[in-house]
Structures are given as C-alpha cells and as structure tokens.
Amino acid sequence: MYPIPHLRSWAVIALAAVVLALDPARAAAQQDPSPPSPPAFSALARAEPGGSQIRDTWGGLQIALRLSQGVPYRLFSLENPPRLVMDFREVDWSALRSDTLLNADRALSVRMGGFRPGWSRMVVELAEPMGLDSALMSIDPESGKADLKLDLSPRSQEEFAALAGLPQDPRWDLPEPQPLPRKPALRQADDPLVVVIDAGHGGIDPGAQSGGRVEKDLTLRIAKELEEALLRRGNYIVYLTRDADFFVSLERRVAIAHRVNADVFISLHADALAEGLAHGASVHTLSHQASDEASALLAERHDRADMLSGVDLTGKDDEIAGVLFDLARLDTGPRSETLAKSILAALRRAGGPVNKRALRHANFSVLKAADIPSVLIEMGYMSSPRDLANLLDAGWRTKMIDAIAEALEVWRNEDAAAAGLRRQ
C-alpha cells in the first residue's frame, strides 16, 4: 500500500492494493518517502465489460474497472467542468461502451481511448465537485486479472479547486509525444508548398458518431489520402498532425503548423447533428463572430472535446498577444477566405454535394495560427445517410480529395500573384 504524499495529483505508483485518502492528516501519517518506480509492461491490458461500471452509491460515486492484467496508473482532477482523469500504461478500451459503462446520475459522461503512444486515458465528467476517498487495485495471483475500484464523495468547490490540476511528478509525467518536426530554413518563392493536414479528433476524443462509425477514423483516412494525393502532384511538403489513433490537443495541432513553417493549415472533420437535417460539405474560416448559430455550436463542441479529454486550458489567453495576433490576421484572414472559396468552387465542380450555406465562420481554436492561412473543411455530415455513404465510398473520396488538391494549386498561384500587393 503506497499512499500519495502530494494530494494535488493523486498519482498512483503501485500495482498492488493502493489506497489514496484526501484527508491531509491521514496522508501525512502514512507517507512513504521513497515509493518504488512503476514496472514496465510490454503488453496492453484489456478493459473487460463484466465487472466494469460507473454507478451512484449512497454517499457518492463508484468507478469499477476490470482489467485483464494490472498496469501502472495515476489519477488527478481538473475543474471547469469538474473531471476525474485516469491515465493507464496501457489499456485497450475497445470492449467497453460508454453507454453501458455509465449508470450514474453523479457522472455526466465518460470518455476513454488512446492519449499518447504508450498511454491510455479515461475521463469522467462529474455532475458536481467530488473528491477521491479511496482507490484500490486488487490483482488475482493466479489469473493476473485486476479490479480497480475508486470511491468518490462530494466536496465543496473550494476543496475541489485546491486539489485540482495537472500532476507535477517527474516519475509519472507523461512522456513527450512525438517530437515536433524541425523548422525548415527560410524558403524561396518557388519552393514546395508546406501543407499541414489536421485529422480532426483522435484517441480519447472520437468526435461525431453515427451508424457505428466514428469521426476520428474517417478524418484520419481522408487526411492520409489527401497527403498521398498532394505528394503525387509534386512540389508539396506534407505533415499530418496525427498519423494514428491518438489524441492531439488543439494547442499542439497549431504548434505543429508553426514549427514546420506551414504555408497552409487544413483541418478535416465530418460532423453529426443531433437535431435537424443538414448535408453537404462546408468550409469554415476563423472569426470571433460566428456566421450562424450552427457554426458557433460546432466551434464550441470542438473546443469542449479538447477540454473533456483531460486537457487543462487555464491560462491560455493573453490580451497583448491577442492584439498582435489580430494584427497578423489582417493579412492571413483574407488569404484564408480566398482559400476557402477556392476549395468550395472545386468541390462544386467535382459534384459535391456542397451545403447550401457552404462558407462559414466561427471561433475555432484549431484555426488560430495567426500567420498561417487556415481552413476547416466539413467533408459532410455523418448524421446524413447520403453523406455518410459518400464518406465511406473510396471513389467519392478520391473525387473530393482531387478537388481539394486542385483548389490548393489555384490558390497557390493566386496567392503568389497577390504577394507583391500585400507587401505594399
């Protein structure tokens, strides 16, 4: 049993029975000054439906997980909204479904999936601030199966805020994701166009879901196909913000574009609407004022998905930096608008379908690279049977991807011609 001396992070560092208490006096009395380092595991643990459930208890909330083997894990909480975050090294969640796992009023939602290579994450959004009373992982000595049980109870907002935050423990801090590409040297006008393709969502953030399909899989497939199409044309350098099913924060997606000195940033999505009918592709550019309510809600959902995946977004705003960014966007804003119109024109020529309100604007965080023309393409709506069938059709995707590549060629030439006027 290894209680945690620093209650802010709740980091768990043992595979045997582990109990965490939020009572500072109890924690101080039981502190172990030198807990052992977590052992390394080469195989995935599998989460099993039998024995896994999130349920209300008489005094609070219980989270029970059955794993095919014990793995190191850690726990911490984040606020706004209140969430319990569980990192594992490493768990395959494919056998669990959030709708059957969650059977509680004190928990609003649960997300699970890959977070970074070698790490898996589960995030439980809480209906109210709750603190951890105990955590116990018991391992069957014969089968190696592990049962993890967490018990939580209500806390005041002040107590919860005092304990919430990303863990700061060098023994357990997540390893850095794949290093950002090296920034290239200054380029000449006739150098290849550097394009960053952003496959929306990923890992713990599945995006929209419809008909047994998830948005993160469709966007990754389309991103790879667009990458291949551009490389075949030549005179392009292409980077993907992710090339597999793992989570990438909105902030890091923009950082990748800056790091490679991108000429263009294209984010790919395929939304679904819970209510109403919509179909066809649309292209979004950045604006503090949304062009319509649907675009505003879409931007809010995309940002909220990042937050609910266990990312701490506090302290990201800087008023002075915001003013400088707005100045930079005086140049990139019209260039993004021109790119969006070029893409829509090419999609229409390819046969679409294109949404009746195809050019839209909203405050998307992923489009906030101030010095890089950026667009977000909704390839279609997964909630539309016709759009979903198109998205799954390789022939249709090929036509749309070729149209986007053609639009980039047109835009590249027009942008180069206008460069002298911009400098003046």
C-alpha positions in Angstrom: 0.0 0.0 0.0 1.5 3.3 -1.1 -0.4 6.4 -0.2 0.4 9.6 -2.1 2.3 12.4 -0.3 1.1 15.1 -2.7 -2.6 15.1 -2.9 -2.9 17.5 -5.8 -2.0 14.9 -8.4 -3.3 11.7 -6.7 -0.6 9.8 -8.8 -0.8 6.1 -8.1 2.6 4.3 -8.2 1.9 0.7 -7.3 0.3 -2.3 -8.9 -0.9 -4.0 -5.7 -3.6 -2.7 -3.4 -3.4 1.1 -3.4 -5.4 3.5 -1.2 -5.5 7.3 -1.6 -7.0 9.5 1.1 -7.9 13.1 0.7 -7.5 13.6 4.5 -4.2 15.5 4.8 -3.5 14.3 8.3 -4.0 10.7 7.3 -1.8 11.1 4.2 1.0 12.7 6.3 0.9 9.9 8.8 1.2 7.2 6.1 3.6 9.0 3.8 6.2 6.7 2.2 9.3 8.9 1.4 10.6 6.6 -1.4 7.9 4.7 -3.3 9.1 2.3 -5.9 9.1 3.2 -9.6 6.4 1.6 -11.6 7.5 -1.6 -13.5 7.4 -1.6 -17.3 4.8 -3.6 -19.2 5.1 -4.6 -22.9 1.5 -5.8 -23.4 -1.8 -4.0 -23.4 -4.3 -4.6 -20.6 -7.8 -5.1 -21.9 -10.8 -3.5 -20.1 -13.5 -6.1 -19.7 -17.2 -5.3 -19.6 -18.0 -7.8 -16.8 -17.1 -6.1 -13.6 -16.7 -2.6 -15.1 -19.3 0.0 -14.2 -19.7 3.6 -13.0 -22.6 3.8 -10.6 -24.0 6.0 -7.9 -23.5 4.9 -4.3 -25.4 6.0 -1.2 -22.8 8.7 -0.4 -21.2 9.4 -3.8 -19.9 7.7 -6.9 -18.0 4.4 -7.5 -15.9 3.6 -10.6 -15.1 -0.1 -11.1 -12.9 -1.3 -13.8 -11.9 -4.9 -14.6 -8.6 -5.3 -16.5 -7.0 -8.4 -18.0 -3.8 -7.5 -16.1 -2.6 -5.0 -13.6 -0.9 -1.9 -15.1 0.5 1.3 -13.5 -2.0 4.1 -13.4 -2.4 7.6 -12.0 -5.4 9.8 -11.1 -5.9 13.5 -11.0 -8.8 16.0 -11.2 -9.5 19.1 -13.3 -12.1 21.8 -12.9 -14.4 23.8 -15.2 -16.1 21.3 -15.7 -15.2 19.0 -12.8 -13.5 15.9 -14.1 -11.7 12.8 -12.8 -8.8 11.8 -15.2 -7.3 8.4 -15.1 -4.1 7.6 -17.1 -3.0 4.0 -17.6 0.1 2.4 -19.1 -1.7 1.0 -21.1 -5.3 -0.2 -21.6 -7.3 -1.3 -24.6 -10.8 0.1 -24.2 -12.4 -1.4 -27.3 -14.6 -3.9 -25.4 -16.3 -1.1 -23.3 -19.1 1.1 -24.4 -19.7 4.3 -22.6 -23.5 4.0 -22.7 -23.4 0.7 -20.8 -20.4 1.5 -18.6 -22.1 4.7 -17.2 -25.0 4.1 -14.9 -25.0 7.1 -12.6 -26.5 10.5 -12.1 -23.4 11.9 -10.4 -21.4 11.3 -13.6 -22.4 13.1 -16.8 -20.2 11.4 -19.3 -17.2 9.1 -19.7 -14.6 9.2 -22.5 -11.8 6.6 -23.0 -9.2 6.0 -25.6 -5.6 6.5 -26.5 -4.0 9.6 -25.3 -0.3 9.4 -26.4 1.7 6.4 -27.6 2.0 4.1 -24.7 -0.7 5.8 -22.6 -4.5 5.4 -22.4 -6.9 7.7 -20.7 -10.4 7.7 -19.2 -12.1 10.9 -18.3 -15.3 11.0 -16.2 -17.1 14.3 -16.2 -18.7 14.8 -12.8 -22.1 16.4 -12.1 -20.6 18.2 -9.1 -17.2 18.6 -7.5 -16.2 15.3 -6.0 -13.1 14.1 -4.3 -11.5 10.7 -4.1 -11.9 8.8 -0.9 -10.2 5.6 -1.8 -8.6 3.7 -4.7 -7.9 0.0 -4.6 -6.4 -2.2 -7.3 -6.6 -5.9 -6.4 -4.8 -8.5 -8.6 -5.7 -12.1 -8.8 -2.5 -14.0 -8.2 -3.5 -16.9 -10.5 -5.1 -15.2 -13.5 -3.3 -11.8 -13.2 -6.7 -10.0 -13.7 -7.0 -6.7 -11.9 -10.0 -5.0 -10.3 -9.7 -1.2 -9.8 -12.3 0.4 -7.5 -12.5 4.1 -6.9 -14.9 5.7 -4.4 -15.7 9.4 -4.6 -17.9 11.7 -2.5 -19.0 15.4 -2.8 -16.6 18.2 -2.0 -17.1 21.9 -1.8 -16.0 23.9 -4.8 -13.1 25.4 -2.7 -11.8 21.9 -1.7 -12.1 20.6 -5.2 -10.3 23.6 -6.7 -7.5 23.3 -4.2 -6.8 19.7 -5.3 -7.4 20.0 -9.0 -4.7 20.4 -11.6 -2.3 18.6 -13.8 0.1 16.4 -11.8 3.7 17.5 -11.4 5.7 14.4 -10.7 8.8 13.6 -12.8 8.3 9.9 -12.2 4.9 9.9 -13.7 4.7 12.8 -16.0 3.6 11.7 -19.4 6.4 11.3 -21.9 6.6 13.9 -24.6 4.6 13.0 -27.7 6.5 12.5 -30.9 8.9 15.5 -31.2 7.7 18.3 -33.4 9.3 18.3 -36.8 12.3 20.6 -37.1 11.6 24.0 -38.5 12.9 24.3 -42.1 15.2 27.1 -43.2 13.8 30.1 -44.9 12.3 29.1 -48.2 12.3 30.7 -51.7 9.1 31.6 -53.6 9.4 28.5 -55.9 10.0 26.1 -53.0 7.4 23.3 -52.3 4.2 24.4 -50.6 4.2 23.2 -47.0 0.8 21.9 -46.0 -0.3 20.7 -42.6 -3.3 18.4 -42.7 -5.1 18.0 -39.4 -7.2 14.9 -39.0 -9.9 16.0 -36.5 -10.3 14.3 -33.1 -8.4 11.1 -32.3 -7.7 8.8 -29.4 -9.9 9.6 -26.4 -11.8 12.1 -28.4 -13.9 10.1 -31.0 -15.7 13.1 -32.5 -19.1 12.5 -34.0 -20.6 9.0 -34.1 -23.2 7.6 -36.4 -24.1 4.2 -37.8 -21.4 2.5 -35.9 -18.7 4.8 -37.4 -16.7 7.5 -35.6 -15.4 10.7 -37.0 -11.8 10.3 -35.9 -11.4 7.2 -38.1 -12.9 8.9 -41.2 -10.9 12.1 -40.8 -7.6 10.1 -40.4 -8.4 8.1 -43.5 -9.2 11.2 -45.6 -6.1 13.0 -44.2 -3.8 10.2 -45.3 -5.5 10.1 -48.8 -5.1 13.8 -49.2 -1.5 13.6 -48.2 -0.9 10.9 -50.8 -2.7 13.0 -53.5 -0.6 16.1 -52.8 2.7 14.2 -52.7 1.8 12.6 -56.1 1.4 16.0 -57.6 4.9 17.0 -56.5 6.1 20.4 -55.2 4.4 19.8 -51.8 5.8 19.0 -48.4 3.0 17.5 -46.2 2.8 17.0 -42.5 -0.1 15.3 -40.6 -0.9 16.4 -37.1 -1.5 12.7 -36.3 -0.9 9.6 -38.3 -2.6 7.1 -35.9 -5.5 6.9 -33.4 -4.1 9.1 -30.6 -5.1 12.4 -29.0 -3.6 15.6 -30.1 -4.6 18.8 -28.3 -5.8 21.8 -30.2 -2.8 23.8 -29.0 -0.4 21.2 -30.3 -2.0 21.0 -33.7 -1.4 24.7 -34.1 2.1 24.4 -32.7 2.9 21.8 -35.4 1.9 24.2 -38.1 4.1 26.9 -36.7 7.1 24.5 -36.1 7.2 23.4 -39.7 6.6 26.9 -41.0 3.5 25.8 -42.8 2.1 27.7 -45.8 -1.4 26.3 -45.3 -3.3 24.5 -42.4 -6.3 22.3 -43.4 -8.4 20.7 -40.6 -10.7 17.9 -41.7 -13.9 17.0 -40.0 -17.2 15.2 -40.5 -19.8 16.4 -38.0 -23.2 14.9 -37.0 -26.3 16.8 -35.9 -28.4 15.5 -33.1 -31.4 17.6 -34.4 -32.3 18.9 -37.8 -31.2 18.0 -41.2 -28.0 19.1 -42.9 -25.9 17.6 -45.6 -23.0 18.5 -47.9 -19.6 19.9 -47.5 -18.8 23.3 -45.9 -15.6 25.3 -45.3 -15.0 27.3 -42.2 -12.6 30.2 -41.5 -11.7 31.9 -38.2 -13.9 34.7 -36.9 -14.7 35.9 -33.4 -18.3 36.3 -34.6 -19.9 33.2 -35.9 -21.7 33.4 -39.2 -24.6 31.3 -37.9 -25.7 29.5 -34.7 -24.7 26.1 -36.1 -21.1 27.2 -36.7 -20.9 28.7 -33.2 -22.1 25.5 -31.7 -19.7 23.5 -33.8 -16.8 25.5 -32.6 -17.9 25.2 -29.0 -18.2 21.4 -29.4 -14.7 21.1 -30.9 -13.1 23.1 -28.1 -15.2 21.3 -25.5 -14.0 17.9 -26.8 -10.4 19.0 -26.1 -11.3 20.1 -22.6 -13.3 17.0 -21.8 -10.4 14.8 -22.9 -8.5 15.9 -19.8 -6.6 19.0 -21.2 -6.1 21.9 -18.8 -7.0 25.0 -20.8 -6.4 27.5 -18.0 -4.0 30.4 -18.5 -4.1 30.2 -22.3 -5.4 33.7 -23.0 -3.1 36.7 -23.2 -4.6 40.1 -24.1 -1.5 41.6 -25.6 -0.7 38.5 -27.6 -4.3 38.5 -28.8 -3.9 42.1 -30.2 -0.8 41.1 -32.0 -2.5 38.0 -33.4 -5.4 40.1 -34.7 -2.9 42.3 -36.5 -1.3 39.3 -38.2 -4.8 38.1 -39.2 -5.4 41.3 -41.2 -3.1 39.5 -43.7 -4.0 35.9 -43.2 -7.7 36.4 -42.8 -8.4 37.4 -46.5 -5.9 34.7 -47.6 -7.9 32.0 -45.7 -11.1 33.4 -47.1 -9.7 33.1 -50.7 -8.6 29.5 -50.0 -12.0 28.6 -48.6 -13.7 29.9 -51.7 -11.3 28.1 -54.0 -12.0 24.8 -52.2 -15.7 25.2 -52.4 -15.6 26.1 -56.1 -13.5 22.9 -56.8 -15.9 20.8 -54.7 -18.8 22.1 -56.6 -17.1 21.3 -59.9 -16.4 17.8 -58.7 -20.1 17.2 -58.0 -20.2 17.8 -54.2 -22.6 17.8 -52.6 -22.0 21.2 -51.0 -24.1 22.6 -48.2 -26.4 25.5 -49.0 -24.5 27.6 -46.5 -21.1 26.4 -47.6 -18.8 29.2 -46.5 -19.0 29.8 -42.7 -17.0 31.5 -40.0 -16.6 30.7 -36.3 -14.1 31.0 -33.4 -12.3 27.6 -33.9 -9.2 27.3 -31.7 -7.6 25.0 -34.2 -7.7 27.8 -36.8 -5.8 30.3 -34.6 -2.4 30.1 -36.2 -2.3 33.9 -36.8 0.3 33.9 -39.5 -0.8 30.8 -41.5 -3.9 30.7 -43.8 -6.1 28.1 -42.1 -9.4 26.5 -43.0 -11.6 23.8 -41.5 -13.4 21.5 -44.0 -16.5 19.7 -43.0 -16.5 16.9 -45.6 -20.1 16.1 -44.9 -22.5 15.2 -42.0 -22.3 11.7 -40.6 -25.9 12.2 -39.5 -27.0 12.4 -43.2 -27.3 8.9 -44.6 -26.2 10.1 -48.0 -23.2 12.0 -46.7 -22.1 9.0 -44.6 -22.4 6.7 -47.6 -20.2 9.2 -49.5 -17.6 9.4 -46.8 -17.3 5.6 -46.8 -17.1 5.4 -50.6 -13.5 5.4 -51.8 -14.5 6.7 -55.3 -16.3 9.7 -53.9 -13.4 10.5 -51.5 -11.0 10.4 -54.4 -13.0 13.0 -56.3 -13.3 15.3 -53.3 -9.6 14.9 -52.4 -8.6 15.7 -56.0 -10.8 18.7 -55.9 -9.1 20.0 -52.7 -5.7 19.4 -54.3 -6.8 21.3 -57.4 -8.1 24.2 -55.2 -4.7 24.4 -53.5 -3.0 24.7 -56.9 -5.3 27.5 -57.9 -4.9 29.3 -54.6 -1.1 28.9 -54.6 -0.9 30.7 -58.0 -3.4 33.5 -57.0 -1.7 34.0 -53.6 1.8 34.3 -55.2 0.4 36.9 -57.6 -1.1 38.9 -54.8 2.0 38.7 -52.6 3.6 41.9 -54.0 0.4 43.9 -53.3 0.3 42.6 -49.8 3.9 43.7 -49.1 3.0 47.2 -50.4 
